[in-house]
Structure formats: structure tokens, C-alpha cells
Amino acid sequence: NTVSNLIFILPPIYGAIQTYKDGLEKRYLAAYLCLTAVGMGSWCFHMTLKYEMQLLDELPMIYSCCVFVYCLYECFKYKNTVNYALLFLLITYSVVVSIVYLDLKEPVFHQIMYGTLVSIIVLRSVYIVLWVYPWLRGLGYTSLTVFLMGFFLWNVDNIFCDKLRALREKMPPVVGAVTQFHAWWHILTGLGSYLHILL
């Protein structure tokens, strides 16, 4: 579960370097760097299993989704302009979610706030690939499918964790390692998120 976070770290670093070299807007650089921050935070959490490191995993998920929302809602704008109202709204959302989550320490709250952002991203992306840039459908649907496969495996892992652990004890080590669905959640959502930034 630690090493599987490399998918959140290495490709986005490459994407950030390419974005900088190509002179693209800073919002794309921010998206890649935020995805890298999610991977580094998740790496630290899964390596230590400490609460403080868990925050480095979960809060950047909120922040990176806010950057993705900003990128998607600004995709039809004039180059090098800033939507200060949207920026203020997303920063406020991030701060409020952080404060409430630090106070409540309730995972379901985080999941709902994260899910809300992901839903906004999915709806906006579907609108873009269906009615504005239909030639991007392949990339859009691929990123969404890969991400949702990761989400599905994360839920399977959560629901059947005890049964999967017992099953792994009977399997050869390599086969058991492949059934670590939480690691697949990292790999697939990391790849899906990277592809989404490309979109």
C-alpha cells in the first residue's frame, strides 16, 4: 500500500515538468503538483499508519480535487486570466472542510466532502466530452473508468477485508500481494487522476 503510491508521484512529476517546459498555464502545474502531494501524503500515512500522516493523505485529496474543479470550470476562458470568485469559493471549501474534519475526526465526513468534489468533476467532464469537445471522449471515459474501477476495488476491500486477509494467508505470497485491493485503489485512482489532468 505504500509503494503503490508511486503512481501518484512519478507520472505527475513528469507532467509538471512537461507543463513547465511547454509554458502551459499554472493551473495545470498546480494540478500535477497537488496529485504528487496526495501520493506523498498517502506514502507517509501507509508507511507509518500515524494519524498526522493520515491527514497528509486525506486533506490533499480535497485540495487536489478543488484544483481539478478549478481547471475544469476554467477550460473555456481566455488564457492567463484568474477566476477570483471560483478561487475564493474553492479555497473556502477547502478551509471549512479541513477545520470541520480536524474537529470531528469522522472519516464519513471526509468521504462525503471528497465524493461531492468528485461528483462535480465527473459531471463537468461528461458535459465537456459530450457537448463541447467530443473528440476527447476516449480519454474522458478512460480516465473515468479507470478511476471508478479503483473506487470499486476500494469498496470491495473495505467490505470484505477480513475474508480477503484469511484468503491471502492460503495463497502464495505473489498471488496474495496482487489481491491487495487497497493498493489497486491507489494505482487505478492515481492513473485515472493523471489521465484526467491530461483531459
One Martini backbone bead per residue (centre of mass of N, CA, C, O) as a GRO file, in nm:
protein
  199
    1ASN     BB    1   0.052   0.066  -0.012
    2THR     BB    2   0.300   0.243  -0.048
    3VAL     BB    3   0.423   0.188  -0.338
    4SER     BB    4   0.153   0.248  -0.501
    5ASN     BB    5   0.206   0.572  -0.487
    6LEU     BB    6   0.390   0.623  -0.737
    7ILE     BB    7   0.154   0.700  -0.935
    8PHE     BB    8   0.126   0.988  -0.780
    9ILE     BB    9   0.432   1.089  -0.840
   10LEU     BB   10   0.580   1.040  -1.116
   11PRO     BB   11   0.386   1.131  -1.344
   12PRO     BB   12   0.329   1.421  -1.225
   13ILE     BB   13   0.617   1.519  -1.245
   14TYR     BB   14   0.633   1.494  -1.546
   15GLY     BB   15   0.389   1.680  -1.604
   16ALA     BB   16   0.513   1.933  -1.471
   17ILE     BB   17   0.759   1.956  -1.652
   18GLN     BB   18   0.603   1.978  -1.922
   19THR     BB   19   0.435   2.222  -1.848
   20TYR     BB   20   0.672   2.412  -1.811
   21LYS     BB   21   0.810   2.371  -2.091
   22ASP     BB   22   0.528   2.449  -2.252
   23GLY     BB   23   0.385   2.700  -2.105
   24LEU     BB   24   0.162   2.646  -1.929
   25GLU     BB   25  -0.060   2.682  -1.712
   26LYS     BB   26  -0.058   2.688  -1.364
   27ARG     BB   27  -0.303   2.498  -1.312
   28TYR     BB   28  -0.157   2.241  -1.418
   29LEU     BB   29   0.074   2.242  -1.225
   30ALA     BB   30  -0.103   2.226  -0.971
   31ALA     BB   31  -0.235   1.953  -1.035
   32TYR     BB   32   0.023   1.782  -1.035
   33LEU     BB   33   0.128   1.866  -0.751
   34CYS     BB   34  -0.122   1.767  -0.595
   35LEU     BB   35  -0.098   1.471  -0.675
   36THR     BB   36   0.178   1.437  -0.545
   37ALA     BB   37   0.085   1.506  -0.256
   38VAL     BB   38  -0.100   1.267  -0.224
   39GLY     BB   39   0.119   1.049  -0.257
   40MET     BB   40   0.304   1.142  -0.024
   41GLY     BB   41   0.092   1.125   0.202
   42SER     BB   42   0.019   0.827   0.158
   43TRP     BB   43   0.296   0.717   0.202
   44CYS     BB   44   0.328   0.814   0.496
   45PHE     BB   45   0.082   0.671   0.609
   46HIS     BB   46   0.144   0.369   0.516
   47MET     BB   47   0.423   0.367   0.667
   48THR     BB   48   0.302   0.459   0.973
   49LEU     BB   49  -0.008   0.489   1.074
   50LYS     BB   50  -0.055   0.791   1.136
   51TYR     BB   51  -0.263   1.051   1.186
   52GLU     BB   52  -0.094   1.282   1.064
   53MET     BB   53  -0.052   1.127   0.793
   54GLN     BB   54  -0.348   1.098   0.719
   55LEU     BB   55  -0.382   1.401   0.663
   56LEU     BB   56  -0.171   1.396   0.423
   57ASP     BB   57  -0.374   1.224   0.258
   58GLU     BB   58  -0.673   1.353   0.277
   59LEU     BB   59  -0.654   1.663   0.233
   60PRO     BB   60  -0.522   1.662  -0.057
   61MET     BB   61  -0.774   1.547  -0.193
   62ILE     BB   62  -0.935   1.806  -0.167
   63TYR     BB   63  -0.738   2.009  -0.297
   64SER     BB   64  -0.707   1.869  -0.574
   65CYS     BB   65  -1.007   1.877  -0.652
   66CYS     BB   66  -1.024   2.185  -0.654
   67VAL     BB   67  -0.826   2.217  -0.888
   68PHE     BB   68  -0.986   2.050  -1.092
   69VAL     BB   69  -1.236   2.226  -1.089
   70TYR     BB   70  -1.099   2.479  -1.186
   71CYS     BB   71  -0.997   2.370  -1.455
   72LEU     BB   72  -1.279   2.290  -1.572
   73TYR     BB   73  -1.416   2.587  -1.535
   74GLU     BB   74  -1.155   2.717  -1.717
   75CYS     BB   75  -1.150   2.588  -2.021
   76PHE     BB   76  -1.303   2.863  -2.168
   77LYS     BB   77  -1.091   3.069  -2.129
   78TYR     BB   78  -0.877   3.301  -2.112
   79LYS     BB   79  -0.564   3.338  -2.107
   80ASN     BB   80  -0.433   3.432  -1.805
   81THR     BB   81  -0.676   3.408  -1.612
   82VAL     BB   82  -0.874   3.483  -1.312
   83ASN     BB   83  -1.108   3.322  -1.093
   84TYR     BB   84  -1.176   3.456  -0.795
   85ALA     BB   85  -1.447   3.339  -0.708
   86LEU     BB   86  -1.376   3.038  -0.740
   87LEU     BB   87  -1.123   3.043  -0.567
   88PHE     BB   88  -1.263   3.129  -0.306
   89LEU     BB   89  -1.463   2.893  -0.286
   90LEU     BB   90  -1.246   2.661  -0.279
   91ILE     BB   91  -1.087   2.762  -0.037
   92THR     BB   92  -1.321   2.763   0.160
   93TYR     BB   93  -1.386   2.466   0.138
   94SER     BB   94  -1.110   2.362   0.235
   95VAL     BB   95  -1.109   2.501   0.513
   96VAL     BB   96  -1.374   2.391   0.626
   97VAL     BB   97  -1.311   2.092   0.598
   98SER     BB   98  -1.057   2.095   0.772
   99ILE     BB   99  -1.179   2.198   1.037
  100VAL     BB  100  -1.402   1.988   1.071
  101TYR     BB  101  -1.221   1.734   1.051
  102LEU     BB  102  -1.035   1.802   1.290
  103ASP     BB  103  -1.275   1.798   1.492
  104LEU     BB  104  -1.433   1.521   1.423
  105LYS     BB  105  -1.284   1.268   1.298
  106GLU     BB  106  -1.470   1.181   1.033
  107PRO     BB  107  -1.461   0.982   0.758
  108VAL     BB  108  -1.743   1.036   0.631
  109PHE     BB  109  -1.705   1.335   0.586
  110HIS     BB  110  -1.471   1.314   0.391
  111GLN     BB  111  -1.615   1.134   0.181
  112ILE     BB  112  -1.837   1.338   0.111
  113MET     BB  113  -1.657   1.579   0.027
  114TYR     BB  114  -1.505   1.420  -0.190
  115GLY     BB  115  -1.753   1.313  -0.351
  116THR     BB  116  -1.857   1.590  -0.433
  117LEU     BB  117  -1.615   1.668  -0.607
  118VAL     BB  118  -1.618   1.424  -0.796
  119SER     BB  119  -1.901   1.477  -0.908
  120ILE     BB  120  -1.836   1.748  -1.035
  121ILE     BB  121  -1.615   1.643  -1.221
  122VAL     BB  122  -1.781   1.437  -1.377
  123LEU     BB  123  -2.006   1.623  -1.485
  124ARG     BB  124  -1.818   1.820  -1.634
  125SER     BB  125  -1.675   1.611  -1.813
  126VAL     BB  126  -1.924   1.506  -1.959
  127TYR     BB  127  -2.003   1.772  -2.083
  128ILE     BB  128  -1.743   1.817  -2.244
  129VAL     BB  129  -1.744   1.535  -2.412
  130LEU     BB  130  -2.040   1.567  -2.533
  131TRP     BB  131  -2.061   1.906  -2.622
  132VAL     BB  132  -1.759   2.026  -2.683
  133TYR     BB  133  -1.526   1.768  -2.680
  134PRO     BB  134  -1.575   1.476  -2.841
  135TRP     BB  135  -1.267   1.389  -2.901
  136LEU     BB  136  -1.235   1.326  -2.568
  137ARG     BB  137  -1.388   1.066  -2.486
  138GLY     BB  138  -1.174   0.848  -2.453
  139LEU     BB  139  -1.020   0.988  -2.222
  140GLY     BB  140  -1.258   1.042  -2.033
  141TYR     BB  141  -1.359   0.742  -2.004
  142THR     BB  142  -1.095   0.622  -1.911
  143SER     BB  143  -1.051   0.784  -1.653
  144LEU     BB  144  -1.322   0.706  -1.524
  145THR     BB  145  -1.297   0.395  -1.530
  146VAL     BB  146  -1.036   0.369  -1.369
  147PHE     BB  147  -1.135   0.514  -1.117
  148LEU     BB  148  -1.391   0.330  -1.063
  149MET     BB  149  -1.232   0.070  -1.025
  150GLY     BB  150  -1.088   0.166  -0.772
  151PHE     BB  151  -1.343   0.224  -0.605
  152PHE     BB  152  -1.450  -0.062  -0.610
  153LEU     BB  153  -1.201  -0.200  -0.472
  154TRP     BB  154  -1.216  -0.037  -0.211
  155ASN     BB  155  -1.494  -0.150  -0.127
  156VAL     BB  156  -1.422  -0.446  -0.124
  157ASP     BB  157  -1.199  -0.415   0.090
  158ASN     BB  158  -1.382  -0.300   0.316
  159ILE     BB  159  -1.601  -0.530   0.325
  160PHE     BB  160  -1.377  -0.796   0.278
  161CYS     BB  161  -1.118  -0.792   0.457
  162ASP     BB  162  -1.120  -1.053   0.632
  163LYS     BB  163  -1.152  -1.255   0.396
  164LEU     BB  164  -0.900  -1.166   0.236
  165ARG     BB  165  -0.691  -1.230   0.453
  166ALA     BB  166  -0.756  -1.533   0.478
  167LEU     BB  167  -0.699  -1.594   0.178
  168ARG     BB  168  -0.398  -1.496   0.167
  169GLU     BB  169  -0.281  -1.716   0.364
  170LYS     BB  170  -0.333  -1.948   0.127
  171MET     BB  171  -0.146  -1.797  -0.053
  172PRO     BB  172   0.079  -1.702  -0.242
  173PRO     BB  173   0.251  -1.414  -0.210
  174VAL     BB  174   0.205  -1.297  -0.496
  175VAL     BB  175  -0.103  -1.337  -0.505
  176GLY     BB  176  -0.164  -1.180  -0.245
  177ALA     BB  177  -0.055  -0.905  -0.347
  178VAL     BB  178  -0.269  -0.876  -0.587
  179THR     BB  179  -0.516  -0.864  -0.356
  180GLN     BB  180  -0.452  -0.560  -0.292
  181PHE     BB  181  -0.702  -0.335  -0.326
  182HIS     BB  182  -0.580  -0.076  -0.210
  183ALA     BB  183  -0.351  -0.061  -0.412
  184TRP     BB  184  -0.540  -0.048  -0.661
  185TRP     BB  185  -0.665   0.217  -0.580
  186HIS     BB  186  -0.411   0.380  -0.620
  187ILE     BB  187  -0.342   0.308  -0.913
  188LEU     BB  188  -0.618   0.382  -1.050
  189THR     BB  189  -0.658   0.672  -0.933
  190GLY     BB  190  -0.389   0.783  -1.025
  191LEU     BB  191  -0.429   0.731  -1.328
  192GLY     BB  192  -0.704   0.871  -1.360
  193SER     BB  193  -0.602   1.151  -1.268
  194TYR     BB  194  -0.385   1.191  -1.478
  195LEU     BB  195  -0.577   1.166  -1.724
  196HIS     BB  196  -0.753   1.408  -1.636
  197ILE     BB  197  -0.542   1.624  -1.673
  198LEU     BB  198  -0.508   1.575  -1.972
  199LEU     BB  199  -0.813   1.648  -2.029
   0.00000   0.00000   0.00000
